[in-house]
Amino acid sequence: MELREKNKIMDELAMKRALTRIAHEIIEKNKGVEDIAVVGIRRRGGPLALRLAGRIEEIEGVKIPVGILDITLYRDDLTTLASQPQVHRTEVNFNINGKTIVLVDDVLYTGRTIRAAMDALIDIGRPKCIQLAVLIDRGHRELPIKADFVGKNVPTSRQENISVLVEEMDGKDEVVIQQILES
């Protein structure tokens, strides 16, 4: 599969603004930050979760727990990924029981990643509730999953891909739409 960059839809400043807005929305919806924790889905949801928790701390003056969730073994497409999928460590070093967990991912697409993440969270404990924050919602849901907090809604075709680049992994912050080229 070959990809060609089609359009940049967010730059560093737009991403920062979106995360700041989401932080305010989380605080408002939950009437503060008591018993809230943020958990990012491993890969780009992790850095976004850390940034979101940092924004919440700047606004409220309260440090909230942050974790990173590896969902590799919970995916329903595990057998199609690789013969030996690479499993990373889940780093949720706090008790999630009775907490409001804000699950963070970069792109919401079919909903299957989020379903896997919820299964992984439930195996760790029993949160009071799970809320979903995503930087980009691109539509095309296959499961009945809807984000509570969205940085930007970007309608796409299935012949397009959305790439979220983060400084911590990619050396820059931006979101681009790529056209999938048939070989």
N, C-alpha and C positions, 0 to 999 in steps of 0.2 A: 504494500500500500504506500503510495507516494502522496505527500501533502504539499500544497502550495499556499503560502500566506496570502490571505484574501483581504483582511482588514484588521487593524488594531482597534479594539473597542474600549480598552482601558489602559491608561498609563499609570505610572507610580502614584501620582497625585490622586487620580480617580479611585484607585484601589484604597488608598489611605482614607479618603473621604467616605467611601462605602463602608469600610470597617468601623469608622468612627460613628456613622449613622446607625449601623447594626448594634454597636455597643450601647448607644442611647436607647434604641428600641428594646433591647434585652432588659435594661434597667427599668424602663417604663412599664413594660408588660408584666414584669415580676415585682413591681413596686419596691425596688431595691435589689440587693444582691445577696441577701441572707440565704444560705443553703443552696447557692448556685455554684456549679463547677462547669468548666469548659473542657470538652474532649474532642480533639481533632483526629480525623481519619488519616492514618499514616500515608505518607507522601505529602502532598501539598496542603492537606487539611491541618497537618501538624503545625507548620509555621503560621498559618492563618489563625489557628486557635491561640497560639502564644501571643500574637499581635492583638487579637481581640481581648484577651484577658488583660493585656497591658493597657489597652484603651479604657477598659472598665475600671482598672485601678487608678488611672489618671483622673477619671471623672468622679469616681466615688471615694477614692482614697482607701480602698479595701482591696487586699490581695486575695484573689480567688484561686482555688485549686485548678490546675491544668493537667490534662493527661493526653497521651497519644495512644490510639487504638489501632492494632494491626488486625485486619479482617481477612487475611489471605485464606485461612482455613474455613471461613464462613461463606465464601463466595459460591454461588450456584454454578459458576463456569470454571471451577477449579481444574477440572480434567482437561479443559481446552487451553488453559494458560501455558502450561509447560509440564514435562514429565516430572520434574523436580521443582515445584514452585518454591520461591524463596520466602521463607517465613521470618518476620522480624519480631522484635519484642514489643508487647503491649506495655506501655508505661503509664498505668493508672495507679498511682501510689497513695491513694486515699480511699476512704469508704464512700461508695456511691449510694448506699442505702438511704432512702428518704430525701435525697438531694434532687434538685432540678438540674438535669444535665443538658447543657447546650452542646449538641453534636455539631461539629464544624467540618464542612468539606468545600472543595474548590468549585466543582461543577455538579449540579443536579441534572441528571439526564433521564435514564429509565426508572430510577428508584431502587435498582437492585443492590447497589453499593450501600445505600442507607439501610435497606432491610438487613443486609449482612451485618452492618455495624450495630443495629439494634439487637440482633441475636447475640453478638459478642458482648455488648453491655449487660444484657440480662444474665449472661453466664457469670459476670463479675459480681452482680448484686441486683438489688431491687430499687431503682430510683423512684422518687415520687412522680416525676414525669420526665419525658425527653422532648426537648425542643430542637428544631433543626435550623441552622444558619448556614447559608451557602453564599459564596461570592457571586456565582452565575447560575441562573436557572434557564436552561435551554429548551425545556419542554420535552415532548416525546415520551411521556411516562408509560411504563408497562405495569407498574404497581401503584396502588392508591396512596401515594406519598406526596405531601405538600410541605414546602419549607415555611417555617414561621417567620424567618428573617432572610431577605434576599438583597444582595448588593445591586444586582442588575438582572432584569429579565431580557434574554436575548433569543428571540425566535430564530430557529435554525432549520435547515433541511437535514435529512439523514446523510446527505453527501457532503456535509460539513463537519468539522471537528473544532472544538474550542480548547485552546491550550492556555492554561494559567501558568505564568512563570513567576517564581518568587526569588527574591534576592538570595535567600539562604541556600537555595539549591541550584538556581539557574544564573545567578549573577546580576539579575535585573528583575524589576517588577513590571509586568504587563499582561494583558489578556488579548489574545489574537484569535480570529476565526481563520481556519484553514480549509481550503477546498480539497476534498479527497479526489485524487486523480486515479482513474482506472488505468491499470497497466496493460 
